[in-house]
Amino acid sequence: MGTGCFYCAFENGVKVLEWKGKLEKFHTVFQAELMGLKETIIKECRGNETTKISTDGLSSVTAVPDPQTLINLSETSSPFSYRIEIYW
């Protein structure tokens, strides 16, 4: 089967985007949470806007004190926002 991950983006309370991913069955739920955070950061952090990310995975929030460490800046196609807030 595998472990799934998911994120959705809202603007003004309206869902505007969703993404689903699946890891191999040997991956953990923690790895799926980190993958979801990484994909959110890559796809949603643009320009100078503050990006607010909410997650139900406290372990992911505490494991990633600096969200920029999750990605390689070359993976983004636009200017990267350095204002990222992750909430649990």
MOPAC internal coordinates of N, CA, C and O (Angstrom, degrees):
PM7 1SCF
backbone

  N    0.0000 0     0.00 0     0.00 0    0    0    0
  C    1.4473 1     0.00 0     0.00 0    1    0    0
  C    1.5279 1   109.90 1     0.00 0    2    1    0
  O    1.2310 1   119.51 1    99.93 1    3    2    1
  N    1.3123 1   118.53 1   -80.07 1    3    2    1
  C    1.4519 1   121.01 1  -179.31 1    5    3    2
  C    1.5163 1   112.26 1   122.36 1    6    5    3
  O    1.2310 1   121.08 1    -7.66 1    7    6    5
  N    1.3044 1   115.54 1   172.34 1    7    6    5
  C    1.4533 1   122.53 1   179.84 1    9    7    6
  C    1.5196 1   108.19 1  -108.30 1   10    9    7
  O    1.2310 1   120.61 1   -49.68 1   11   10    9
  N    1.3250 1   116.45 1   130.32 1   11   10    9
  C    1.4497 1   120.48 1  -176.89 1   13   11   10
  C    1.5160 1   112.94 1   -99.49 1   14   13   11
  O    1.2310 1   121.35 1   -21.91 1   15   14   13
  N    1.3321 1   115.02 1   158.09 1   15   14   13
  C    1.4566 1   121.70 1   173.47 1   17   15   14
  C    1.5200 1   107.87 1  -141.12 1   18   17   15
  O    1.2310 1   120.98 1   -22.81 1   19   18   17
  N    1.3320 1   115.73 1   157.19 1   19   18   17
  C    1.4525 1   120.71 1  -170.87 1   21   19   18
  C    1.5156 1   109.68 1  -156.45 1   22   21   19
  O    1.2310 1   120.15 1   -31.93 1   23   22   21
  N    1.3117 1   117.31 1   148.07 1   23   22   21
  C    1.4585 1   120.88 1   166.11 1   25   23   22
  C    1.5123 1   109.06 1  -147.82 1   26   25   23
  O    1.2310 1   121.36 1   -23.54 1   27   26   25
  N    1.3147 1   115.00 1   156.46 1   27   26   25
  C    1.4499 1   120.73 1   173.04 1   29   27   26
  C    1.5244 1   108.73 1  -137.45 1   30   29   27
  O    1.2310 1   120.76 1   -28.52 1   31   30   29
  N    1.3047 1   116.15 1   151.48 1   31   30   29
  C    1.4638 1   122.20 1  -178.19 1   33   31   30
  C    1.5259 1   109.10 1  -115.14 1   34   33   31
  O    1.2310 1   121.32 1   -41.41 1   35   34   33
  N    1.3318 1   115.08 1   138.59 1   35   34   33
  C    1.4520 1   122.03 1   178.69 1   37   35   34
  C    1.5186 1   109.78 1  -120.19 1   38   37   35
  O    1.2310 1   120.91 1   -37.56 1   39   38   37
  N    1.3105 1   115.87 1   142.44 1   39   38   37
  C    1.4598 1   122.65 1   171.18 1   41   39   38
  C    1.5148 1   106.66 1  -130.25 1   42   41   39
  O    1.2310 1   120.95 1   -57.37 1   43   42   41
  N    1.3257 1   115.78 1   122.63 1   43   42   41
  C    1.4674 1   121.55 1  -178.15 1   45   43   42
  C    1.5202 1   112.28 1    53.57 1   46   45   43
  O    1.2310 1   120.45 1  -140.92 1   47   46   45
  N    1.3386 1   116.75 1    39.08 1   47   46   45
  C    1.4546 1   122.22 1   176.87 1   49   47   46
  C    1.5143 1   115.32 1    78.79 1   50   49   47
  O    1.2310 1   119.86 1  -174.65 1   51   50   49
  N    1.3252 1   117.87 1     5.35 1   51   50   49
  C    1.4610 1   121.91 1  -179.48 1   53   51   50
  C    1.5256 1   109.08 1  -113.73 1   54   53   51
  O    1.2310 1   120.85 1   -50.90 1   55   54   53
  N    1.3501 1   115.98 1   129.10 1   55   54   53
  C    1.4603 1   119.25 1   178.31 1   57   55   54
  C    1.5190 1   109.46 1   -68.83 1   58   57   55
  O    1.2310 1   120.81 1   -55.85 1   59   58   57
  N    1.3340 1   116.05 1   124.15 1   59   58   57
  C    1.4623 1   120.84 1  -177.29 1   61   59   58
  C    1.5306 1   112.81 1  -113.55 1   62   61   59
  O    1.2310 1   120.18 1   166.74 1   63   62   61
  N    1.3353 1   117.26 1   -13.26 1   63   62   61
  C    1.4591 1   119.83 1  -177.14 1   65   63   62
  C    1.5181 1   109.22 1  -159.81 1   66   65   63
  O    1.2310 1   120.79 1   -33.79 1   67   66   65
  N    1.3212 1   116.10 1   146.21 1   67   66   65
  C    1.4623 1   120.29 1   170.26 1   69   67   66
  C    1.5195 1   109.09 1  -143.05 1   70   69   67
  O    1.2310 1   121.33 1   -28.04 1   71   70   69
  N    1.3106 1   115.05 1   151.96 1   71   70   69
  C    1.4541 1   122.60 1  -178.47 1   73   71   70
  C    1.5174 1   108.70 1  -139.31 1   74   73   71
  O    1.2310 1   120.14 1   -41.53 1   75   74   73
  N    1.3217 1   117.33 1   138.47 1   75   74   73
  C    1.4641 1   122.46 1   176.33 1   77   75   74
  C    1.5154 1   108.59 1  -128.03 1   78   77   75
  O    1.2310 1   121.27 1   -39.51 1   79   78   77
  N    1.3236 1   115.18 1   140.49 1   79   78   77
  C    1.4530 1   120.91 1   176.88 1   81   79   78
  C    1.5107 1   110.11 1  -135.50 1   82   81   79
  O    1.2310 1   120.85 1   -16.78 1   83   82   81
  N    1.3041 1   115.98 1   163.22 1   83   82   81
  C    1.4611 1   120.37 1   179.65 1   85   83   82
  C    1.5116 1   108.64 1  -140.92 1   86   85   83
  O    1.2310 1   121.25 1   -49.31 1   87   86   85
  N    1.3139 1   115.21 1   130.69 1   87   86   85
  C    1.4571 1   121.78 1   177.01 1   89   87   86
  C    1.5239 1   108.81 1  -101.44 1   90   89   87
  O    1.2310 1   120.55 1   -15.73 1   91   90   89
  N    1.3012 1   116.55 1   164.27 1   91   90   89
  C    1.4650 1   121.27 1   178.02 1   93   91   90
  C    1.5313 1   110.26 1   -64.31 1   94   93   91
  O    1.2310 1   120.52 1   -18.27 1   95   94   93
  N    1.3248 1   116.60 1   161.73 1   95   94   93
  C    1.4582 1   120.44 1  -174.32 1   97   95   94
  C    1.5242 1   114.14 1   -66.56 1   98   97   95
  O    1.2310 1   119.55 1   162.50 1   99   98   97
  N    1.3292 1   118.47 1   -17.50 1   99   98   97
  C    1.4550 1   119.74 1   179.34 1  101   99   98
  C    1.5324 1   112.34 1   -83.02 1  102  101   99
  O    1.2310 1   119.26 1   173.22 1  103  102  101
  N    1.3548 1   119.01 1    -6.78 1  103  102  101
  C    1.4557 1   121.59 1   177.33 1  105  103  102
  C    1.5268 1   110.77 1   -79.81 1  106  105  103
  O    1.2310 1   121.03 1   -23.89 1  107  106  105
  N    1.3172 1   115.64 1   156.11 1  107  106  105
  C    1.4564 1   120.76 1  -178.84 1  109  107  106
  C    1.5291 1   111.03 1   -96.23 1  110  109  107
  O    1.2310 1   120.94 1   -12.91 1  111  110  109
  N    1.3308 1   115.80 1   167.09 1  111  110  109
  C    1.4567 1   121.46 1   175.63 1  113  111  110
  C    1.5314 1   109.69 1   -62.28 1  114  113  111
  O    1.2310 1   120.21 1   143.04 1  115  114  113
  N    1.3244 1   117.20 1   -36.96 1  115  114  113
  C    1.4619 1   121.39 1   178.05 1  117  115  114
  C    1.5269 1   110.36 1   -59.91 1  118  117  115
  O    1.2310 1   119.92 1   136.98 1  119  118  117
  N    1.3235 1   117.76 1   -43.02 1  119  118  117
  C    1.4614 1   121.19 1   178.25 1  121  119  118
  C    1.5332 1   110.80 1   -64.48 1  122  121  119
  O    1.2310 1   120.34 1   142.82 1  123  122  121
  N    1.3240 1   116.95 1   -37.18 1  123  122  121
  C    1.4652 1   120.33 1   177.89 1  125  123  122
  C    1.5279 1   110.66 1   -66.32 1  126  125  123
  O    1.2310 1   119.99 1   140.15 1  127  126  125
  N    1.3337 1   117.63 1   -39.85 1  127  126  125
  C    1.4641 1   120.94 1   177.26 1  129  127  126
  C    1.5334 1   110.33 1   -61.24 1  130  129  127
  O    1.2310 1   120.53 1   135.06 1  131  130  129
  N    1.3238 1   116.59 1   -44.94 1  131  130  129
  C    1.4649 1   119.96 1   179.10 1  133  131  130
  C    1.5292 1   111.58 1   -64.71 1  134  133  131
  O    1.2310 1   120.35 1   142.05 1  135  134  133
  N    1.3182 1   116.94 1   -37.95 1  135  134  133
  C    1.4611 1   120.46 1   177.81 1  137  135  134
  C    1.5269 1   110.27 1   -63.57 1  138  137  135
  O    1.2310 1   120.12 1   137.35 1  139  138  137
  N    1.3260 1   117.37 1   -42.65 1  139  138  137
  C    1.4603 1   120.91 1   177.29 1  141  139  138
  C    1.5198 1   111.81 1   -61.70 1  142  141  139
  O    1.2310 1   120.40 1   137.19 1  143  142  141
  N    1.3387 1   116.85 1   -42.81 1  143  142  141
  C    1.4686 1   120.50 1   177.12 1  145  143  142
  C    1.5222 1   111.05 1   -62.80 1  146  145  143
  O    1.2310 1   120.71 1   135.60 1  147  146  145
  N    1.3196 1   116.24 1   -44.40 1  147  146  145
  C    1.4686 1   120.61 1  -179.31 1  149  147  146
  C    1.5258 1   111.05 1   -60.01 1  150  149  147
  O    1.2310 1   120.15 1   132.11 1  151  150  149
  N    1.3224 1   117.32 1   -47.89 1  151  150  149
  C    1.4591 1   120.98 1  -179.27 1  153  151  150
  C    1.5236 1   111.14 1   -63.95 1  154  153  151
  O    1.2310 1   120.40 1   142.35 1  155  154  153
  N    1.3197 1   116.84 1   -37.65 1  155  154  153
  C    1.4637 1   120.49 1   177.38 1  157  155  154
  C    1.5165 1   110.42 1   -61.98 1  158  157  155
  O    1.2310 1   120.60 1   133.31 1  159  158  157
  N    1.3219 1   116.47 1   -46.69 1  159  158  157
  C    1.4635 1   121.07 1  -178.91 1  161  159  158
  C    1.5263 1   110.76 1   -63.04 1  162  161  159
  O    1.2310 1   119.92 1   135.58 1  163  162  161
  N    1.3118 1   117.76 1   -44.42 1  163  162  161
  C    1.4657 1   121.26 1  -178.95 1  165  163  162
  C    1.5203 1   111.71 1   -62.94 1  166  165  163
  O    1.2310 1   120.32 1   136.03 1  167  166  165
  N    1.3234 1   116.98 1   -43.97 1  167  166  165
  C    1.4530 1   119.87 1  -172.99 1  169  167  166
  C    1.5229 1   114.16 1   -86.98 1  170  169  167
  O    1.2310 1   119.76 1   156.34 1  171  170  169
  N    1.3098 1   118.06 1   -23.66 1  171  170  169
  C    1.4587 1   119.43 1  -171.61 1  173  171  170
  C    1.5215 1   115.52 1  -110.22 1  174  173  171
  O    1.2310 1   118.99 1   168.87 1  175  174  173
  N    1.2912 1   119.53 1   -11.13 1  175  174  173
  C    1.4624 1   121.23 1  -176.16 1  177  175  174
  C    1.5159 1   110.02 1   -97.17 1  178  177  175
  O    1.2310 1   121.35 1   -79.80 1  179  178  177
  N    1.3188 1   115.02 1   100.20 1  179  178  177
  C    1.4624 1   120.38 1  -178.42 1  181  179  178
  C    1.5245 1   109.72 1  -132.40 1  182  181  179
  O    1.2310 1   121.45 1   -28.24 1  183  182  181
  N    1.3089 1   114.83 1   151.76 1  183  182  181
  C    1.4517 1   120.31 1   172.72 1  185  183  182
  C    1.5212 1   113.40 1    59.55 1  186  185  183
  O    1.2310 1   121.27 1    36.22 1  187  186  185
  N    1.3030 1   115.17 1  -143.78 1  187  186  185
  C    1.4647 1   120.99 1  -176.17 1  189  187  186
  C    1.5167 1   113.06 1  -106.78 1  190  189  187
  O    1.2310 1   119.98 1  -170.65 1  191  190  189
  N    1.3175 1   117.65 1     9.35 1  191  190  189
  C    1.4530 1   120.18 1  -179.66 1  193  191  190
  C    1.5250 1   110.53 1   -75.33 1  194  193  191
  O    1.2310 1   121.01 1   -31.86 1  195  194  193
  N    1.3313 1   115.67 1   148.14 1  195  194  193
  C    1.4544 1   120.35 1   173.90 1  197  195  194
  C    1.5177 1   108.36 1   -79.89 1  198  197  195
  O    1.2310 1   120.54 1   -50.93 1  199  198  197
  N    1.3184 1   116.58 1   129.07 1  199  198  197
  C    1.4571 1   122.06 1   178.01 1  201  199  198
  C    1.5167 1   108.34 1  -104.35 1  202  201  199
  O    1.2310 1   120.32 1   -55.27 1  203  202  201
  N    1.3417 1   117.00 1   124.73 1  203  202  201
  C    1.4563 1   122.46 1   179.11 1  205  203  202
  C    1.5147 1   108.52 1  -108.46 1  206  205  203
  O    1.2310 1   121.13 1   -55.56 1  207  206  205
  N    1.3242 1   115.45 1   124.44 1  207  206  205
  C    1.4584 1   121.60 1  -178.11 1  209  207  206
  C    1.5251 1   108.36 1  -117.89 1  210  209  207
  O    1.2310 1   120.75 1   -51.80 1  211  210  209
  N    1.3256 1   116.16 1   128.20 1  211  210  209
  C    1.4607 1   121.67 1   176.38 1  213  211  210
  C    1.5168 1   108.49 1  -110.26 1  214  213  211
  O    1.2310 1   120.84 1   -41.88 1  215  214  213
  N    1.3246 1   116.01 1   138.12 1  215  214  213
  C    1.4636 1   121.07 1   179.80 1  217  215  214
  C    1.5169 1   109.16 1  -141.43 1  218  217  215
  O    1.2310 1   120.88 1   -24.16 1  219  218  217
  N    1.3219 1   115.93 1   155.84 1  219  218  217
  C    1.4622 1   119.10 1   175.59 1  221  219  218
  C    1.5279 1   111.16 1   -98.39 1  222  221  219
  O    1.2310 1   120.55 1  -174.57 1  223  222  221
  N    1.3285 1   116.55 1     5.43 1  223  222  221
  C    1.4648 1   120.82 1  -178.58 1  225  223  222
  C    1.5201 1   112.01 1  -101.31 1  226  225  223
  O    1.2310 1   120.43 1   -87.94 1  227  226  225
  N    1.3296 1   116.78 1    92.06 1  227  226  225
  C    1.4652 1   120.42 1  -179.87 1  229  227  226
  C    1.5216 1   111.63 1   -59.57 1  230  229  227
  O    1.2310 1   120.00 1   144.02 1  231  230  229
  N    1.3197 1   117.60 1   -35.98 1  231  230  229
  C    1.4690 1   119.99 1  -179.39 1  233  231  230
  C    1.5299 1   111.14 1   -61.87 1  234  233  231
  O    1.2310 1   120.18 1   144.62 1  235  234  233
  N    1.3265 1   117.27 1   -35.38 1  235  234  233
  C    1.4703 1   120.18 1   178.03 1  237  235  234
  C    1.5163 1   111.17 1   -68.84 1  238  237  235
  O    1.2310 1   120.69 1   139.05 1  239  238  237
  N    1.3222 1   116.29 1   -40.95 1  239  238  237
  C    1.4629 1   120.29 1  -179.39 1  241  239  238
  C    1.5226 1   110.41 1   -63.30 1  242  241  239
  O    1.2310 1   120.03 1   136.23 1  243  242  241
  N    1.3172 1   117.55 1   -43.77 1  243  242  241
  C    1.4641 1   120.61 1  -178.86 1  245  243  242
  C    1.5247 1   112.04 1   -74.86 1  246  245  243
  O    1.2310 1   120.01 1   154.73 1  247  246  245
  N    1.3303 1   117.58 1   -25.27 1  247  246  245
  C    1.4622 1   120.54 1  -179.74 1  249  247  246
  C    1.5238 1   112.30 1   -78.61 1  250  249  247
  O    1.2310 1   120.37 1   162.07 1  251  250  249
  N    1.3227 1   116.90 1   -17.93 1  251  250  249
  C    1.4609 1   120.79 1  -175.82 1  253  251  250
  C    1.5352 1   109.33 1  -123.60 1  254  253  251
  O    1.2310 1   120.16 1  -102.45 1  255  254  253
  N    1.3264 1   117.30 1    77.55 1  255  254  253
  C    1.4594 1   118.92 1  -179.85 1  257  255  254
  C    1.5249 1   112.97 1   -65.84 1  258  257  255
  O    1.2310 1   119.84 1   153.69 1  259  258  257
  N    1.3358 1   117.92 1   -26.31 1  259  258  257
  C    1.4573 1   122.61 1   177.50 1  261  259  258
  C    1.5334 1   107.87 1  -124.83 1  262  261  259
  O    1.2310 1   119.59 1   -75.98 1  263  262  261
  N    1.3510 1   118.38 1   104.02 1  263  262  261
  C    1.4674 1   121.48 1  -175.83 1  265  263  262
  C    1.5238 1   113.78 1   -56.14 1  266  265  263
  O    1.2310 1   119.85 1   154.80 1  267  266  265
  N    1.3173 1   117.90 1   -25.20 1  267  266  265
  C    1.4570 1   120.16 1  -178.32 1  269  267  266
  C    1.5281 1   112.16 1   -67.59 1  270  269  267
  O    1.2310 1   120.14 1   161.43 1  271  270  269
  N    1.3354 1   117.33 1   -18.57 1  271  270  269
  C    1.4557 1   119.60 1   179.05 1  273  271  270
  C    1.5244 1   112.03 1   -71.94 1  274  273  271
  O    1.2310 1   119.98 1   164.86 1  275  274  273
  N    1.3277 1   117.64 1   -15.14 1  275  274  273
  C    1.4609 1   120.76 1  -179.52 1  277  275  274
  C    1.5219 1   113.35 1   -75.39 1  278  277  275
  O    1.2310 1   120.20 1   158.86 1  279  278  277
  N    1.3216 1   117.22 1   -21.14 1  279  278  277
  C    1.4578 1   117.83 1  -173.04 1  281  279  278
  C    1.5184 1   112.36 1  -125.66 1  282  281  279
  O    1.2310 1   121.92 1   -20.50 1  283  282  281
  N    1.2920 1   113.93 1   159.50 1  283  282  281
  C    1.4533 1   122.56 1   170.48 1  285  283  282
  C    1.5303 1   104.47 1   -96.73 1  286  285  283
  O    1.2310 1   119.74 1   -56.20 1  287  286  285
  N    1.3240 1   118.10 1   123.80 1  287  286  285
  C    1.4597 1   120.03 1  -174.91 1  289  287  286
  C    1.5263 1   112.88 1   -57.63 1  290  289  287
  O    1.2310 1   119.73 1   157.80 1  291  290  289
  N    1.3184 1   118.11 1   -22.20 1  291  290  289
  C    1.4595 1   120.04 1   178.25 1  293  291  290
  C    1.5296 1   111.47 1   -70.48 1  294  293  291
  O    1.2310 1   119.89 1   166.72 1  295  294  293
  N    1.3385 1   117.81 1   -13.28 1  295  294  293
  C    1.4612 1   120.97 1   178.88 1  297  295  294
  C    1.5246 1   111.92 1   -77.66 1  298  297  295
  O    1.2310 1   119.53 1   163.41 1  299  298  297
  N    1.3001 1   118.50 1   -16.59 1  299  298  297
  C    1.4549 1   121.04 1  -177.85 1  301  299  298
  C    1.5171 1   109.83 1   -91.19 1  302  301  299
  O    1.2310 1   120.85 1   -32.64 1  303  302  301
  N    1.3152 1   115.98 1   147.36 1  303  302  301
  C    1.4592 1   120.22 1  -177.90 1  305  303  302
  C    1.5230 1   112.31 1  -100.55 1  306  305  303
  O    1.2310 1   120.15 1  -179.39 1  307  306  305
  N    1.3230 1   117.32 1     0.61 1  307  306  305
  C    1.4590 1   120.45 1  -178.49 1  309  307  306
  C    1.5266 1   109.04 1  -143.10 1  310  309  307
  O    1.2310 1   120.20 1   -10.01 1  311  310  309
  N    1.3285 1   117.23 1   169.99 1  311  310  309
  C    1.4667 1   119.20 1   179.11 1  313  311  310
  C    1.5226 1   111.00 1   -54.89 1  314  313  311
  O    1.2310 1   120.72 1   -42.51 1  315  314  313
  N    1.3027 1   116.23 1   137.49 1  315  314  313
  C    1.4588 1   122.55 1  -173.61 1  317  315  314
  C    1.5205 1   110.71 1   -90.23 1  318  317  315
  O    1.2310 1   120.53 1   -46.56 1  319  318  317
  N    1.3165 1   116.60 1   133.44 1  319  318  317
  C    1.4591 1   121.95 1   177.94 1  321  319  318
  C    1.5248 1   109.21 1   -81.89 1  322  321  319
  O    1.2310 1   120.92 1   -49.87 1  323  322  321
  N    1.3088 1   115.84 1   130.13 1  323  322  321
  C    1.4586 1   119.30 1   177.79 1  325  323  322
  C    1.5123 1   111.31 1   -93.58 1  326  325  323
  O    1.2310 1   120.31 1  -172.71 1  327  326  325
  N    1.3253 1   117.01 1     7.29 1  327  326  325
  C    1.4596 1   120.79 1   178.71 1  329  327  326
  C    1.5174 1   108.88 1  -109.15 1  330  329  327
  O    1.2310 1   121.53 1   -90.26 1  331  330  329
  N    1.3116 1   114.68 1    89.74 1  331  330  329
  C    1.4641 1   121.39 1  -179.67 1  333  331  330
  C    1.5146 1   107.76 1  -121.56 1  334  333  331
  O    1.2310 1   120.57 1   -51.03 1  335  334  333
  N    1.3228 1   116.52 1   128.97 1  335  334  333
  C    1.4517 1   121.32 1   177.40 1  337  335  334
  C    1.5232 1   107.49 1  -120.80 1  338  337  335
  O    1.2310 1   120.79 1   -54.29 1  339  338  337
  N    1.3428 1   116.10 1   125.71 1  339  338  337
  C    1.4512 1   120.86 1   178.31 1  341  339  338
  C    1.5203 1   108.72 1  -111.97 1  342  341  339
  O    1.2310 1   120.72 1   -52.39 1  343  342  341
  N    1.3170 1   116.22 1   127.61 1  343  342  341
  C    1.4696 1   122.43 1  -177.68 1  345  343  342
  C    1.5160 1   110.24 1  -117.77 1  346  345  343
  O    1.2310 1   121.83 1   -30.27 1  347  346  345
  N    1.3069 1   114.10 1   149.73 1  347  346  345
  C    1.4544 1   121.04 1   174.63 1  349  347  346
  C    1.5027 1   108.44 1  -116.27 1  350  349  347
  O    1.2310 1   120.10 1   180.00 1  351  350  349

